[in-house]
Amino acid sequence: MNDISSQDTYIKVRNVENHWCESKMFIFDDTLQHQSFNETDEPRYCLFVDIVRPSLCHPVMDLFVKFVAIIMQKMNHIFYS
């Protein structure tokens, strides 16, 4: 993988720009409005990891996630042809 250190690669979370840097970890709540930008000619690779928060309704959320996963699998052909 190639690291990119450029002002042209960044993620914007709640209108705050966070520029990509080599070996820098960036953690944010993805329920906030966000966009990522790569305005270079180089590919950019990101690792996304979901962290499950403690919740009183964990079983309900598990069912919801499974339900969404089933729907998305059936819609996979829309995104990948």
OpenMM code with the backbone's topology and positions (N, CA, C; nanometers):
from openmm import Vec3, app, unit

residues = "MET ASN ASP ILE SER SER GLN ASP THR TYR ILE LYS VAL ARG ASN VAL GLU ASN HIS TRP CYS GLU SER LYS MET PHE ILE PHE ASP ASP THR LEU GLN HIS GLN SER PHE ASN GLU THR ASP GLU PRO ARG TYR CYS LEU PHE VAL ASP ILE VAL ARG PRO SER LEU CYS HIS PRO VAL MET ASP LEU PHE VAL LYS PHE VAL ALA ILE ILE MET GLN LYS MET ASN HIS ILE PHE TYR SER".split()
positions = [
    Vec3(0.0839, -0.1184, 0.0000),
    Vec3(0.0000, 0.0000, 0.0000),
    Vec3(0.0881, 0.1243, 0.0000),
    Vec3(0.0382, 0.2252, -0.0590),
    Vec3(0.1158, 0.3489, -0.0627),
    Vec3(0.0543, 0.4524, 0.0309),
    Vec3(0.1423, 0.5131, 0.1087),
    Vec3(0.0975, 0.6186, 0.1991),
    Vec3(0.0914, 0.7496, 0.1231),
    Vec3(-0.0072, 0.8282, 0.1531),
    Vec3(-0.0220, 0.9578, 0.0876),
    Vec3(-0.0155, 1.0666, 0.1933),
    Vec3(0.0758, 1.1582, 0.1761),
    Vec3(0.0816, 1.2765, 0.2614),
    Vec3(0.0643, 1.3960, 0.1696),
    Vec3(-0.0562, 1.4452, 0.1627),
    Vec3(-0.0859, 1.5533, 0.0696),
    Vec3(-0.2029, 1.6338, 0.1229),
    Vec3(-0.2035, 1.7597, 0.0910),
    Vec3(-0.3174, 1.8447, 0.1277),
    Vec3(-0.4382, 1.8142, 0.0394),
    Vec3(-0.4164, 1.7321, -0.0639),
    Vec3(-0.5244, 1.6981, -0.1566),
    Vec3(-0.5980, 1.5702, -0.1185),
    Vec3(-0.5595, 1.5082, -0.0077),
    Vec3(-0.6300, 1.3898, 0.0419),
    Vec3(-0.6747, 1.4188, 0.1840),
    Vec3(-0.8037, 1.4119, 0.2045),
    Vec3(-0.8551, 1.4456, 0.3372),
    Vec3(-0.9946, 1.3888, 0.3563),
    Vec3(-1.0344, 1.3837, 0.4807),
    Vec3(-1.1709, 1.3469, 0.5151),
    Vec3(-1.2315, 1.4663, 0.5872),
    Vec3(-1.3525, 1.4975, 0.5504),
    Vec3(-1.4219, 1.6112, 0.6113),
    Vec3(-1.5315, 1.5543, 0.7008),
    Vec3(-1.5225, 1.5848, 0.8305),
    Vec3(-1.6231, 1.5414, 0.9271),
    Vec3(-1.6827, 1.6666, 0.9893),
    Vec3(-1.8123, 1.6838, 0.9707),
    Vec3(-1.8816, 1.8045, 1.0183),
    Vec3(-1.8114, 1.9316, 0.9719),
    Vec3(-1.7749, 1.9349, 0.8456),
    Vec3(-1.7105, 2.0507, 0.7819),
    Vec3(-1.5718, 2.0831, 0.8354),
    Vec3(-1.5097, 1.9898, 0.9078),
    Vec3(-1.3714, 2.0073, 0.9534),
    Vec3(-1.2844, 1.9135, 0.8698),
    Vec3(-1.1847, 1.9695, 0.8003),
    Vec3(-1.0958, 1.8891, 0.7167),
    Vec3(-0.9860, 1.8260, 0.8015),
    Vec3(-0.9665, 1.6949, 0.7829),
    Vec3(-0.8598, 1.6203, 0.8481),
    Vec3(-0.7770, 1.5571, 0.7372),
    Vec3(-0.6531, 1.6040, 0.7201),
    Vec3(-0.5698, 1.5599, 0.6088),
    Vec3(-0.5020, 1.4279, 0.6417),
    Vec3(-0.4924, 1.3416, 0.5384),
    Vec3(-0.4302, 1.2111, 0.5542),
    Vec3(-0.2799, 1.2279, 0.5713),
    Vec3(-0.2227, 1.1515, 0.6628),
    Vec3(-0.0785, 1.1532, 0.6884),
    Vec3(-0.0308, 1.0098, 0.7027),
    Vec3(0.0969, 0.9866, 0.6757),
    Vec3(0.1527, 0.8529, 0.6904),
    Vec3(0.1424, 0.8074, 0.8353),
    Vec3(0.0995, 0.6836, 0.8533),
    Vec3(0.0940, 0.6168, 0.9840),
    Vec3(0.0129, 0.6928, 1.0876),
    Vec3(-0.0834, 0.7696, 1.0455),
    Vec3(-0.1666, 0.8428, 1.1403),
    Vec3(-0.3039, 0.7777, 1.1458),
    Vec3(-0.3508, 0.7525, 1.2670),
    Vec3(-0.4825, 0.6956, 1.2841),
    Vec3(-0.5826, 0.8084, 1.3056),
    Vec3(-0.6984, 0.7947, 1.2466),
    Vec3(-0.8039, 0.8941, 1.2623),
    Vec3(-0.9313, 0.8200, 1.2995),
    Vec3(-0.9862, 0.8531, 1.4138),
    Vec3(-1.1080, 0.7880, 1.4618),
    Vec3(-1.2173, 0.8928, 1.4701),
    Vec3(-1.3350, 0.8598, 1.4150),
    Vec3(-1.4481, 0.9516, 1.4235),
    Vec3(-1.5772, 0.8712, 1.4266),
    Vec3(-1.6817, 0.9349, 1.4689),
    Vec3(-1.8140, 0.8740, 1.4748),
    Vec3(-1.8760, 0.8835, 1.3358),
    Vec3(-1.8910, 0.7694, 1.2686),
    Vec3(-1.9402, 0.7745, 1.1308),
    Vec3(-2.0899, 0.8012, 1.1201),
    Vec3(-2.1557, 0.8227, 1.2325),
    Vec3(-2.2948, 0.8687, 1.2254),
    Vec3(-2.2994, 1.0187, 1.1978),
    Vec3(-2.1845, 1.0864, 1.2126),
    Vec3(-2.1757, 1.2278, 1.1767),
    Vec3(-2.1604, 1.2396, 1.0257),
    Vec3(-2.2061, 1.3500, 0.9702),
    Vec3(-2.1914, 1.3716, 0.8262),
    Vec3(-2.0427, 1.3766, 0.7920),
    Vec3(-2.0017, 1.2976, 0.6918),
    Vec3(-1.8609, 1.2940, 0.6535),
    Vec3(-1.8466, 1.2618, 0.5049),
    Vec3(-1.7331, 1.3044, 0.4488),
    Vec3(-1.6954, 1.2774, 0.3102),
    Vec3(-1.5447, 1.2619, 0.3056),
    Vec3(-1.4960, 1.1737, 0.2183),
    Vec3(-1.3512, 1.1654, 0.1990),
    Vec3(-1.3172, 1.2079, 0.0565),
    Vec3(-1.2000, 1.2682, 0.0416),
    Vec3(-1.1563, 1.3241, -0.0859),
    Vec3(-1.0154, 1.2772, -0.1177),
    Vec3(-0.9933, 1.2402, -0.2418),
    Vec3(-0.8600, 1.2103, -0.2922),
    Vec3(-0.8477, 1.2816, -0.4257),
    Vec3(-0.7906, 1.3989, -0.4236),
    Vec3(-0.7780, 1.4799, -0.5444),
    Vec3(-0.6400, 1.4641, -0.6070),
    Vec3(-0.5803, 1.3459, -0.5879),
    Vec3(-0.4520, 1.3133, -0.6503),
    Vec3(-0.4759, 1.2036, -0.7536),
    Vec3(-0.3703, 1.1664, -0.8255),
    Vec3(-0.3798, 1.0568, -0.9223),
    Vec3(-0.3444, 0.9223, -0.8595),
    Vec3(-0.3076, 0.9221, -0.7329),
    Vec3(-0.2673, 0.7999, -0.6637),
    Vec3(-0.3878, 0.7357, -0.5952),
    Vec3(-0.3898, 0.6010, -0.5898),
    Vec3(-0.4978, 0.5359, -0.5144),
    Vec3(-0.4789, 0.5587, -0.3646),
    Vec3(-0.5864, 0.5582, -0.2921),
    Vec3(-0.5824, 0.5748, -0.1464),
    Vec3(-0.6539, 0.4556, -0.0855),
    Vec3(-0.5946, 0.3959, 0.0163),
    Vec3(-0.6533, 0.2809, 0.0839),
    Vec3(-0.6851, 0.3190, 0.2270),
    Vec3(-0.8017, 0.2778, 0.2727),
    Vec3(-0.8439, 0.3067, 0.4098),
    Vec3(-0.8934, 0.1784, 0.4737),
    Vec3(-0.8693, 0.1648, 0.6003),
    Vec3(-0.9234, 0.0529, 0.6770),
    Vec3(-1.0322, 0.1080, 0.7670),
    Vec3(-1.1519, 0.0563, 0.7511),
    Vec3(-1.2631, 0.0974, 0.8357),
    Vec3(-1.2934, -0.0154, 0.9330),
    Vec3(-1.3027, 0.0181, 1.0589),
    Vec3(-1.3330, -0.0790, 1.1629),
    Vec3(-1.4518, -0.0277, 1.2423),
    Vec3(-1.5530, -0.1109, 1.2557),
    Vec3(-1.6677, -0.0730, 1.3378),
    Vec3(-1.6421, -0.1143, 1.4814),
    Vec3(-1.6693, -0.0245, 1.5722),
    Vec3(-1.6580, -0.0526, 1.7149),
    Vec3(-1.7992, -0.0527, 1.7706),
    Vec3(-1.8399, -0.1673, 1.8240),
    Vec3(-1.9754, -0.1794, 1.8766),
    Vec3(-1.9800, -0.1133, 2.0135),
    Vec3(-2.0732, -0.0233, 2.0276),
    Vec3(-2.0893, 0.0470, 2.1550),
    Vec3(-2.1816, -0.0326, 2.2459),
    Vec3(-2.1571, -0.0277, 2.3759),
    Vec3(-2.2499, -0.0935, 2.4688),
    Vec3(-2.3892, -0.0328, 2.4540),
    Vec3(-2.4882, -0.1178, 2.4566),
    Vec3(-2.6236, -0.0693, 2.4371),
    Vec3(-2.7223, -0.1600, 2.5088),
    Vec3(-2.8298, -0.1002, 2.5542),
    Vec3(-2.9351, -0.1789, 2.6177),
    Vec3(-3.0130, -0.2592, 2.5144),
    Vec3(-3.0105, -0.2136, 2.3917),
    Vec3(-3.0878, -0.2823, 2.2873),
    Vec3(-2.9960, -0.3566, 2.1907),
    Vec3(-2.8887, -0.4159, 2.2428),
    Vec3(-2.7922, -0.4861, 2.1585),
    Vec3(-2.8572, -0.5968, 2.0744),
    Vec3(-2.9436, -0.6814, 2.1311),
    Vec3(-3.0078, -0.7852, 2.0483),
    Vec3(-3.0903, -0.7261, 1.9334),
    Vec3(-3.1571, -0.6149, 1.9571),
    Vec3(-3.2357, -0.5504, 1.8515),
    Vec3(-3.1426, -0.5003, 1.7414),
    Vec3(-3.0316, -0.4395, 1.7800),
    Vec3(-2.9355, -0.3902, 1.6817),
    Vec3(-2.8751, -0.5054, 1.6016),
    Vec3(-2.8474, -0.6193, 1.6684),
    Vec3(-2.7956, -0.7364, 1.5966),
    Vec3(-2.8921, -0.7801, 1.4871),
    Vec3(-3.0204, -0.7872, 1.5201),
    Vec3(-3.1211, -0.8252, 1.4211),
    Vec3(-3.1278, -0.7238, 1.3078),
    Vec3(-3.1215, -0.5965, 1.3422),
    Vec3(-3.1258, -0.4913, 1.2412),
    Vec3(-3.0073, -0.5024, 1.1457),
    Vec3(-2.8878, -0.5230, 1.2000),
    Vec3(-2.7672, -0.5349, 1.1174),
    Vec3(-2.7784, -0.6567, 1.0256),
    Vec3(-2.8273, -0.7695, 1.0782),
    Vec3(-2.8443, -0.8890, 0.9952),
    Vec3(-2.9456, -0.8637, 0.8841),
    Vec3(-3.0536, -0.7949, 0.9158),
    Vec3(-3.1568, -0.7619, 0.8180),
    Vec3(-3.0997, -0.6749, 0.7060),
    Vec3(-3.0260, -0.5719, 0.7434),
    Vec3(-2.9648, -0.4832, 0.6434),
    Vec3(-2.8638, -0.5606, 0.5588),
    Vec3(-2.7866, -0.6495, 0.6209),
    Vec3(-2.6880, -0.7289, 0.5467),
    Vec3(-2.7562, -0.8162, 0.4418),
    Vec3(-2.8688, -0.8769, 0.4764),
    Vec3(-2.9426, -0.9605, 0.3807),
    Vec3(-2.9916, -0.8757, 0.2637),
    Vec3(-3.0470, -0.7604, 0.2937),
    Vec3(-3.0958, -0.6710, 0.1877),
    Vec3(-2.9812, -0.6265, 0.0978),
    Vec3(-2.8690, -0.5875, 0.1579),
    Vec3(-2.7552, -0.5392, 0.0794),
    Vec3(-2.6970, -0.6503, -0.0081),
    Vec3(-2.6966, -0.7745, 0.0421),
    Vec3(-2.6473, -0.8854, -0.0396),
    Vec3(-2.7330, -0.9016, -0.1640),
    Vec3(-2.8633, -0.8870, -0.1481),
    Vec3(-2.9537, -0.9008, -0.2622),
    Vec3(-2.9366, -0.7848, -0.3602),
    Vec3(-2.8907, -0.6700, -0.3122),
    Vec3(-2.8719, -0.5522, -0.3972),
    Vec3(-2.7284, -0.5400, -0.4482),
    Vec3(-2.6450, -0.6355, -0.4162),
    Vec3(-2.5028, -0.6314, -0.4511),
    Vec3(-2.4804, -0.6089, -0.6004),
    Vec3(-2.5660, -0.6663, -0.6844),
    Vec3(-2.5485, -0.6541, -0.8297),
    Vec3(-2.5615, -0.5097, -0.8781),
    Vec3(-2.6275, -0.4254, -0.8010),
    Vec3(-2.6416, -0.2845, -0.8385),
    Vec3(-2.5068, -0.2132, -0.8304),
    Vec3(-2.4300, -0.2467, -0.7260),
    Vec3(-2.3028, -0.1791, -0.7014),
    Vec3(-2.1856, -0.2456, -0.7733),
    Vec3(-2.1942, -0.3778, -0.7927),
    Vec3(-2.0847, -0.4522, -0.8556),
    Vec3(-2.1395, -0.5276, -0.9756),
    Vec3(-2.1014, -0.4844, -1.0939),
    Vec3(-2.1515, -0.5531, -1.2140),
    Vec3(-2.0416, -0.6333, -1.2790),
] * unit.nanometer
topology = app.Topology()
chain = topology.addChain("A")
for resn in residues:
    res = topology.addResidue(resn, chain)
    for name in ("N", "CA", "C"):
        topology.addAtom(name, app.Element.getBySymbol(name[0]), res)
